[in-house]
Amino acid sequence: MATQTAPNPIREKMLKGLALQKAGEVKQAQRCYKQILKKTPNNPDALNLLGVTYRQLGNPKRAIEFIQKAIAANNNHAPFYANLARAMLDIGTDSESLLLVCDKALSLNPKEREARNMKSIALTNLKRYEEAELILQSLLVEDPEYLEAYQNYAVLLMNADKAEHAITFFTKSIMLDPTNPVNFIHRSRCRQKLKQFEPSQYELTEALERFPDNSDIQHEAARLLFSMNETAKAIQYARKSYETDPRNFHKCVTLGVILLMHGDQVESLEMMKLAENLSGGSNQTVNWNLSLAYLANGDLEHGWRLHTARFDDPSAQVTRRKFDVPAWEGEDISDKTVLVWADQGLGDALKAGTMLPQLAEKAGKVIVEVSQKGATFMQHSFPEIECRTARMNAQFESTASDFDVTANISDLVDFFRPDLESFKSAPSPVYSFQKDRARAYLERLQGYGDKPVIGFSWRSKNLAAHRARYYLSAPAISPVLESRDAIFVNLQYKAIQKEIEFFRTKFPGKFEFFEEVDLFDDLLGAAALTAICDFVVSANTSVADMAGILNIPCIRFGQQEPALLLGQKNPPWYPSMTYMRPYTDRPCAEFVPEIIAELDRQMENWTPEPRNKRLGL
């Protein structure tokens, strides 16, 4: 006769709790585990599962408390340590500690899947990518449909600067779980990193259809549209995202940045100040963008004060060099050598270089480290200063020791451009050019004594779609050449033969191309050629910077440049420059009549005297 097994109420309650937990009824499952613990307070399984429910309900600290009690009751059960690692990750525990817990779990059971998954995350955070990759590969071999492994593999690849491969894994994650918006967001970030804007736009459109009210998806759409220079559309999505999640300072910053580049400086500054309050004032991305907003509103005091935040903003494209000597803070350096170093592009270095003569008056000696072509050009202009290429190793540590203090070239503004009045009183121009070379170029022009000489460029060498909307093609700028009887000199660097032939064919005897001058690498040649011009019309490139630093009248057209304009209509750095902003909702070619009208206005009473005086004729 068969014996009947006595009912086990604890076991039955545990099974009920598990079933409820798997069905998503987490609070009901919690009640089951609590009832068990009333009768058996040290039940390790109930303690562990109750801890897991707290993590599922968004309370990882409480989860850790109960999982640690479970481990105290039974310290030989690998899943307990794996669950502890998961809760620790939720509260932001450091990766070294997380790794120790995962290794403890794996010492008990080397095949524990959750512990291996958590270990891969810890290793990724520690940038031990190869070790993490081996773990994830083994997990996917065992279970080709393991969603979390695909997600973590994608994050690993994204962090390891393998965005192209990361996209594949995020796409697979989306296929396995199309209800998770996070994978759509990460895939978009990868696309943007690779400048793959069109496919990202298509994929985010799908995401917006799936999650029409998701603030994070709206935020990502705003970022994408901003990257594509579609600021008017980007503002709409950024505003929706921020209004849905007004305590998120990242979304506040995004809206502020887009407003700034759309020309809404006042509201931008309001948003940046709000982001500063929300972030507690310690976030350097916020501080860097707040600096730009202050500068765009003409508040140089607050703008320059926060200007160094760019070095701690991971999204800012700057180089932070390392030195063994202190930075100059305005003290007497009349008996010292100061090394001036650049952190951004050549255009920024040339602009900031207008302050070097004033520094040279204060220092015993000045050394400037920039690119080779920049050093050659600066050395001609400032013979009393030593100009050379940067002497540093791969870690940006200086390999030279022939100086006493350092100064970043852009941050010289603290001492020499503290307010707008200081721009007005600053010496200009301070750069020079090779006059004999310039006069020789001028002599090659037919009729230069009776006609104005106009230099022009129409684009950057970077013709990505999101930038090209603010540039012109050769045919698009041709109405400028048609508009007046003048000599037009090509200043476009990296011009292709097809463009040159277009101008030669369309404007014979009017278009001049000095083929032997390398306008990109030979800055002395570019300066000499620019110097023979009465006027320059240029896209927003270093061509305009060259005209500006030589004090040659120039029309510069391009997108918003708040940090350059400093709250003014035209850039204070260049007294002779007129800054024009093309339409944001129409092709740049439609703006050409505005450029011609401004050119007509400025050259109405043209005479060759300023040019002749500049060239010493």
C-alpha positions in Angstrom: 0.0 0.0 0.0 1.5 3.3 -1.1 2.2 5.9 1.6 1.0 9.5 1.1 3.6 12.3 1.3 2.8 14.8 4.0 2.1 18.3 2.7 5.0 20.8 3.1 3.4 24.3 3.5 6.8 26.0 3.3 7.7 24.4 0.0 4.3 25.0 -1.4 4.4 28.7 -0.4 7.9 29.0 -2.0 6.7 27.5 -5.3 3.7 29.8 -5.3 6.0 32.8 -4.8 8.3 31.7 -7.6 5.3 31.3 -10.0 4.0 34.8 -9.1 7.5 36.2 -9.5 7.9 34.7 -13.0 4.5 36.0 -13.9 5.5 39.5 -13.0 3.4 39.6 -9.9 6.4 40.7 -7.8 4.5 42.3 -4.8 2.4 39.2 -4.4 5.5 37.0 -4.5 7.0 39.2 -1.9 4.1 38.5 0.5 4.7 34.7 0.1 8.4 35.0 1.0 7.6 37.3 4.0 5.1 34.7 5.2 7.8 32.0 5.0 10.3 34.1 6.9 7.8 34.7 9.7 7.9 31.0 10.3 11.5 30.3 9.4 13.4 33.6 9.7 16.7 32.2 8.4 15.3 30.4 5.4 18.1 31.2 2.9 16.0 30.7 -0.3 13.2 32.9 1.0 15.8 35.6 2.0 17.5 35.5 -1.4 14.2 35.6 -3.4 12.8 38.4 -1.3 16.0 40.3 -2.0 15.5 39.7 -5.7 12.0 41.1 -5.5 13.2 44.3 -3.9 15.7 44.7 -6.7 12.9 44.1 -9.3 10.8 46.8 -7.5 13.7 49.3 -7.8 15.1 49.1 -4.2 18.5 47.5 -4.7 19.8 48.6 -1.3 17.0 46.7 0.4 17.8 43.8 -1.9 21.4 43.7 -0.8 20.3 43.6 2.8 18.2 40.4 2.4 20.6 38.7 -0.1 23.5 39.2 2.4 21.3 37.5 5.1 20.7 34.6 2.7 24.5 34.3 2.2 25.0 34.4 6.0 22.5 31.5 6.3 24.1 29.6 3.4 27.4 30.8 2.1 27.9 27.9 -0.4 25.2 28.8 -2.9 26.5 30.4 -6.1 23.2 32.0 -7.2 23.1 34.1 -4.0 26.4 35.8 -4.9 25.2 36.3 -8.5 22.1 38.0 -7.3 24.1 40.1 -4.9 26.4 41.2 -7.8 23.3 42.2 -9.8 22.0 44.4 -6.9 25.5 45.9 -6.3 25.6 46.9 -10.0 22.3 48.7 -9.6 23.6 50.9 -6.8 26.8 51.7 -8.7 29.3 49.6 -6.7 32.8 49.8 -8.0 33.8 47.2 -10.6 36.6 45.7 -8.6 34.2 44.8 -5.7 31.7 43.5 -8.2 34.4 41.3 -9.7 35.2 39.8 -6.3 31.6 38.8 -5.7 31.3 37.3 -9.2 34.5 35.3 -8.7 33.2 34.0 -5.3 30.0 32.7 -7.1 32.1 31.1 -9.9 34.4 29.4 -7.3 31.3 27.6 -6.1 29.9 26.9 -9.6 32.0 27.8 -12.6 29.0 27.5 -14.9 26.8 29.9 -13.0 25.3 31.9 -15.9 24.3 35.1 -14.0 27.7 35.4 -12.3 29.5 35.0 -15.6 27.2 37.7 -17.1 27.8 40.0 -14.2 31.6 39.4 -14.4 31.6 40.4 -18.1 30.0 43.7 -17.1 32.6 44.3 -14.4 35.5 43.5 -16.8 34.0 45.8 -19.4 33.8 48.6 -16.9 37.5 47.9 -16.1 38.3 48.0 -19.8 39.5 44.4 -19.7 37.6 43.9 -23.0 39.3 40.6 -24.2 38.5 38.8 -20.9 34.9 40.0 -21.0 34.5 39.1 -24.6 35.6 35.5 -24.0 32.9 35.1 -21.3 30.2 36.6 -23.5 31.2 34.4 -26.4 30.9 31.3 -24.3 27.5 32.4 -23.0 26.2 32.8 -26.5 27.5 29.5 -27.6 25.6 27.9 -24.8 22.5 29.9 -25.5 22.3 31.7 -28.9 19.1 33.5 -27.7 20.5 34.9 -24.5 19.3 38.5 -24.7 21.4 40.0 -21.9 24.6 38.6 -23.4 23.9 40.3 -26.7 23.2 43.6 -24.9 26.3 43.4 -22.8 28.4 42.4 -25.8 27.1 45.4 -27.7 28.0 47.7 -24.8 31.5 46.2 -24.6 32.0 46.8 -28.3 30.7 50.4 -28.1 33.0 51.1 -25.1 35.9 49.5 -27.0 35.4 51.9 -29.9 34.0 49.2 -32.2 30.8 50.9 -32.9 30.3 49.2 -36.3 30.2 45.8 -34.6 28.2 47.0 -31.7 25.4 48.0 -34.0 25.0 44.4 -35.1 24.6 43.2 -31.5 22.2 46.0 -30.6 20.1 45.1 -33.7 20.1 41.4 -32.6 18.9 42.6 -29.1 16.1 44.6 -30.7 15.0 41.5 -32.7 14.9 39.4 -29.5 13.1 42.1 -27.5 11.6 44.9 -29.5 9.8 46.3 -26.4 13.1 47.6 -24.9 13.8 51.2 -26.0 17.3 51.2 -24.5 18.7 49.2 -27.3 17.3 51.6 -29.9 19.0 54.4 -28.0 22.4 52.7 -27.9 22.2 51.8 -31.5 21.5 55.4 -32.4 24.5 56.5 -30.3 26.7 54.1 -32.3 25.3 55.4 -35.6 26.0 59.0 -34.6 29.6 58.1 -33.5 30.1 56.7 -37.0 28.3 59.7 -38.6 25.7 57.3 -40.0 22.9 59.8 -39.7 20.5 58.6 -42.4 20.2 55.0 -41.2 19.9 56.3 -37.6 17.1 58.6 -38.7 15.2 55.7 -40.2 15.7 53.5 -37.1 14.7 56.3 -34.7 11.6 56.9 -36.7 10.6 53.3 -36.0 11.5 53.8 -32.4 9.3 56.9 -32.1 6.4 55.0 -33.6 6.9 52.2 -31.1 7.5 54.5 -28.1 5.8 57.8 -29.0 5.8 59.1 -25.4 9.3 57.8 -24.4 11.3 60.8 -23.2 14.7 59.0 -23.8 13.8 58.2 -27.4 12.7 61.9 -28.0 16.0 63.0 -26.4 17.9 60.7 -28.8 16.0 62.1 -31.8 16.9 65.6 -30.7 20.6 64.7 -30.5 20.5 63.1 -33.9 18.7 66.1 -35.6 21.2 68.4 -33.9 24.1 66.4 -35.3 22.4 66.8 -38.7 22.2 70.6 -38.2 18.4 70.4 -38.2 18.2 72.6 -35.1 14.6 73.8 -35.6 13.3 70.2 -35.6 15.7 69.2 -32.9 14.3 71.8 -30.5 10.9 70.3 -30.8 12.0 66.9 -29.7 14.4 68.2 -27.0 11.7 70.3 -25.5 9.3 67.4 -25.4 11.9 65.2 -23.8 12.8 67.9 -21.2 9.2 68.7 -20.3 8.5 65.0 -19.7 11.6 64.6 -17.6 12.3 68.1 -16.1 14.7 66.9 -13.4 17.1 65.2 -15.8 20.0 67.7 -16.3 21.3 65.8 -19.4 18.1 66.6 -21.2 18.2 70.2 -19.9 21.7 70.5 -21.4 20.7 69.1 -24.7 17.9 71.6 -25.0 20.2 74.4 -24.0 22.9 73.4 -26.5 20.4 73.2 -29.4 18.8 76.5 -28.5 22.3 78.1 -28.4 23.1 76.9 -31.9 19.7 78.0 -33.1 20.4 81.5 -32.0 18.2 81.5 -28.9 21.0 82.6 -26.5 18.9 84.0 -23.7 16.7 80.9 -23.3 19.8 78.7 -23.7 21.5 80.4 -20.8 18.3 79.9 -18.7 18.4 76.2 -19.5 22.1 75.9 -18.7 21.7 77.6 -15.3 18.8 75.2 -14.6 21.0 72.2 -15.6 23.7 73.6 -13.2 21.2 73.6 -10.3 20.0 70.1 -11.2 23.5 68.6 -11.4 24.7 70.3 -8.2 27.2 72.4 -10.1 29.9 69.7 -10.3 29.2 68.2 -13.7 31.9 69.4 -16.2 29.8 68.8 -19.3 27.2 71.2 -17.8 29.9 73.7 -16.8 31.5 73.7 -20.3 28.2 74.3 -22.0 27.2 76.9 -19.4 30.5 78.7 -20.3 29.5 78.8 -24.0 26.0 80.1 -23.1 27.5 82.9 -21.0 29.9 83.8 -23.8 27.1 83.8 -26.4 25.3 86.3 -24.2 28.4 88.5 -24.0 29.0 87.7 -20.3 32.7 87.1 -20.6 33.4 87.2 -16.8 31.3 84.1 -16.1 32.1 82.5 -19.5 35.9 82.6 -19.2 35.6 81.5 -15.5 34.1 78.2 -16.6 36.1 77.9 -19.8 38.5 75.3 -18.5 35.7 72.8 -17.8 36.2 71.7 -21.4 39.2 69.6 -20.3 37.0 67.5 -18.0 34.0 67.1 -20.5 34.4 63.8 -22.2 32.5 65.0 -25.2 34.7 68.1 -25.8 37.3 67.5 -28.5 40.3 69.0 -26.8 43.8 67.8 -25.9 44.8 68.1 -22.2 48.5 68.1 -21.9 50.5 67.3 -18.8 53.4 69.2 -17.3 55.6 69.0 -14.3 55.7 72.8 -13.8 52.8 75.0 -12.7 50.4 77.0 -14.9 50.9 80.8 -15.0 48.3 82.6 -12.9 49.2 86.2 -13.7 52.2 86.6 -11.4 55.4 88.3 -12.6 57.2 86.2 -15.2 59.6 88.8 -16.5 62.5 86.5 -15.6 60.8 83.3 -16.6 60.1 81.2 -19.7 56.4 80.4 -20.4 55.4 77.5 -22.6 52.1 78.2 -24.5 50.3 75.1 -25.7 47.2 74.6 -27.8 44.3 72.2 -27.1 42.1 72.6 -30.1 42.4 73.1 -33.9 44.7 75.4 -35.8 42.0 78.0 -36.4 41.5 78.4 -32.7 45.2 78.6 -32.1 45.6 81.3 -34.7 42.7 83.3 -33.3 44.1 83.0 -29.7 47.6 83.8 -31.0 46.5 87.4 -31.4 47.3 87.7 -27.7 50.9 86.4 -27.9 52.5 89.8 -28.4 50.9 91.0 -25.1 52.2 87.9 -23.3 55.7 88.4 -24.8 55.7 91.8 -23.1 55.3 90.2 -19.7 57.5 87.1 -20.0 61.2 86.7 -20.1 60.8 84.3 -22.9 57.8 82.7 -24.7 57.7 79.3 -26.4 54.7 78.3 -28.4 53.9 74.7 -29.3 51.5 74.2 -32.2 51.3 72.1 -35.4 54.2 72.4 -37.8 52.5 74.6 -40.3 51.2 76.8 -37.5 54.6 77.1 -36.0 56.2 78.1 -39.3 53.6 80.8 -39.8 53.7 82.1 -36.2 57.5 82.2 -36.2 57.5 84.6 -39.1 55.0 86.9 -37.4 56.6 86.7 -33.9 60.4 86.4 -34.3 60.9 87.2 -30.6 59.0 84.0 -29.7 60.2 80.5 -30.2 57.5 78.6 -32.2 57.8 74.8 -32.5 55.8 71.6 -32.8 54.5 70.0 -29.6 57.0 68.0 -27.7 55.0 65.4 -25.9 54.6 61.6 -25.7 51.5 59.5 -26.5 50.1 60.2 -23.0 50.3 64.0 -23.7 53.1 64.4 -21.2 55.7 67.1 -22.1 59.1 65.7 -23.1 60.7 69.2 -22.9 61.9 71.0 -19.8 63.1 74.3 -21.0 60.3 76.4 -19.4 59.2 77.5 -15.9 55.5 77.9 -16.3 52.8 77.0 -18.8 49.7 78.7 -20.3 47.0 77.3 -22.5 46.8 79.6 -25.6 43.0 79.9 -25.5 42.9 80.6 -21.7 45.1 83.6 -22.2 41.8 85.4 -22.4 41.8 85.5 -18.6 44.6 88.0 -18.7 44.3 89.8 -22.1 40.6 89.6 -23.1 38.6 89.8 -19.9 35.9 92.0 -21.3 34.6 93.3 -24.7 36.5 96.6 -24.1 39.8 94.7 -24.1 39.1 93.5 -27.6 38.6 97.1 -28.8 41.9 98.3 -27.4 44.0 95.2 -28.4 46.6 95.7 -31.1 45.5 94.6 -34.6 46.8 93.1 -36.8 49.6 91.4 -35.0 50.3 88.7 -37.6 52.5 89.5 -40.6 53.0 88.0 -44.1 55.8 87.9 -46.6 55.4 91.2 -48.4 57.8 90.4 -51.3 56.0 87.2 -52.0 52.6 89.0 -51.8 53.7 91.8 -54.2 54.9 89.2 -56.6 51.5 87.5 -56.6 49.8 90.8 -57.1 52.0 91.7 -60.1 50.6 88.6 -61.9 47.1 90.0 -61.8 45.9 91.9 -64.9 44.3 95.2 -64.0 44.8 95.1 -60.3 45.3 98.8 -60.1 41.8 99.6 -61.5 39.8 96.6 -60.2 39.2 95.3 -56.7 40.8 91.9 -55.9 38.4 89.6 -54.1 39.5 86.3 -52.5 36.9 83.7 -52.1 36.3 80.2 -50.8 33.1 78.2 -50.6 33.4 75.1 -48.5 35.4 73.1 -46.0 37.3 69.9 -47.0 34.8 68.1 -44.8 31.7 67.7 -46.9 29.6 65.5 -44.6 25.9 66.1 -45.2 25.3 67.7 -41.8 28.0 70.3 -42.5 27.6 70.8 -46.2 24.2 72.6 -45.8 26.2 75.7 -44.7 28.7 75.5 -47.6 28.4 76.3 -51.3 29.3 74.5 -54.4 31.4 76.1 -57.1 28.2 76.8 -59.3 26.4 78.1 -56.2 28.9 80.8 -55.4 29.4 81.8 -59.0 26.7 84.6 -58.8 29.2 86.4 -56.5 31.7 86.4 -59.3 29.1 87.5 -61.8 28.0 90.4 -59.6 30.8 92.8 -60.2 33.8 93.7 -62.4 36.6 92.5 -60.2 39.5 90.0 -60.0 38.6 86.9 -58.1 41.4 85.0 -56.5 40.9 81.4 -55.4 41.5 80.9 -51.6 39.8 77.5 -51.4 42.2 74.9 -50.0 41.9 71.4 -51.3 39.9 72.5 -54.3 39.4 69.8 -56.9 40.3 70.2 -60.5 36.7 70.0 -61.6 35.9 73.1 -59.5 38.9 75.0 -60.8 38.0 74.2 -64.4 34.5 75.4 -63.8 35.7 78.9 -62.8 38.3 79.1 -65.5 35.7 78.2 -68.2 32.9 80.4 -66.8 35.0 83.4 -65.8 38.0 83.6 -68.2 40.2 86.6 -67.4 38.3 87.1 -64.1 39.3 84.1 -62.1 42.9 83.6 -60.8 44.3 80.4 -59.5 47.8 80.2 -58.1 48.4 76.5 -58.6 51.8 76.5 -56.9 50.4 77.7 -53.5 49.4 75.0 -51.1 46.6 76.8 -49.4 46.2 74.1 -46.8 49.7 73.3 -45.6 51.7 76.5 -46.6 50.2 79.1 -44.3 52.8 81.7 -45.3 51.7 81.2 -48.9 48.1 81.4 -48.0 48.7 84.6 -46.0 50.6 86.3 -48.8 47.8 85.4 -51.3 45.1 86.6 -48.8 47.1 89.8 -48.3 46.7 90.9 -51.9 42.9 90.9 -51.6 40.8 94.0 -51.0 38.1 91.8 -49.7 37.5 88.1 -48.8 34.2 86.1 -49.1 34.5 82.8 -47.3 32.7 79.9 -45.8 33.2 79.3 -42.0 36.7 77.9 -42.4 40.3 78.9 -41.6 40.3 80.9 -44.8 38.1 83.5 -43.0 40.4 83.2 -39.9 43.4 84.1 -42.1 41.6 87.2 -43.4 40.5 88.1 -39.9 44.0 87.9 -38.3 45.4 90.0 -41.2 42.7 92.6 -40.7 41.4 92.2 -44.3 37.7 93.0 -44.7 35.8 89.7 -44.9 32.3 88.3 -45.2 32.2 85.0 -43.3 29.1 82.8 -43.8 28.1 79.8 -41.7 26.1 78.4 -38.9 25.9 79.9 -35.4 29.3 80.4 -33.7 28.3 81.7 -30.2 31.7 81.3 -28.7 33.3 83.3 -31.6 30.7 86.1 -31.6 30.7 86.6 -27.8 27.2 88.0 -27.9 28.0 90.5 -30.7 26.8 90.6 -34.3 30.3 90.2 -35.6 33.3 88.5 -33.9 35.3 90.8 -31.6 38.4 88.8 -32.4 38.4 90.2 -36.0 37.4 93.9 -36.3 37.3 93.7 -40.1 34.9 90.7 -40.3 31.2 90.6 -41.0 29.5 87.3 -39.9 26.5 86.2 -41.9 24.2 83.3 -41.0 22.5 81.5 -43.9 18.9 80.3 -43.6 18.3 77.3 -41.4 15.4 76.0 -43.4 16.6 76.6 -46.9 19.7 75.7 -49.0 22.7 77.9 -48.5 22.6 78.7 -52.2 19.5 80.8 -51.6 21.4 83.0 -49.3 23.9 84.1 -51.9 21.9 87.3 -52.9 22.3 88.4 -49.2 26.1 87.9 -49.5 26.2 89.9 -52.7 24.1 92.7 -51.2 26.5 93.0 -48.2 29.5 92.9 -50.6 28.0 95.7 -52.6 27.4 97.7 -49.5 30.9 97.3 -48.2 32.7 97.9 -51.5 30.6 100.8 -52.7 33.5 103.3 -52.3 36.3 100.9 -53.0 39.8 102.3 -53.5 43.1 100.3 -53.7 44.8 102.4 -51.1 44.3 100.1 -48.0 45.6 97.1 -50.0 48.6 99.1 -51.3 49.4 100.4 -47.9 49.2 96.8 -46.5 51.7 95.7 -49.2 54.0 98.6 -48.8 53.3 99.9 -52.3 
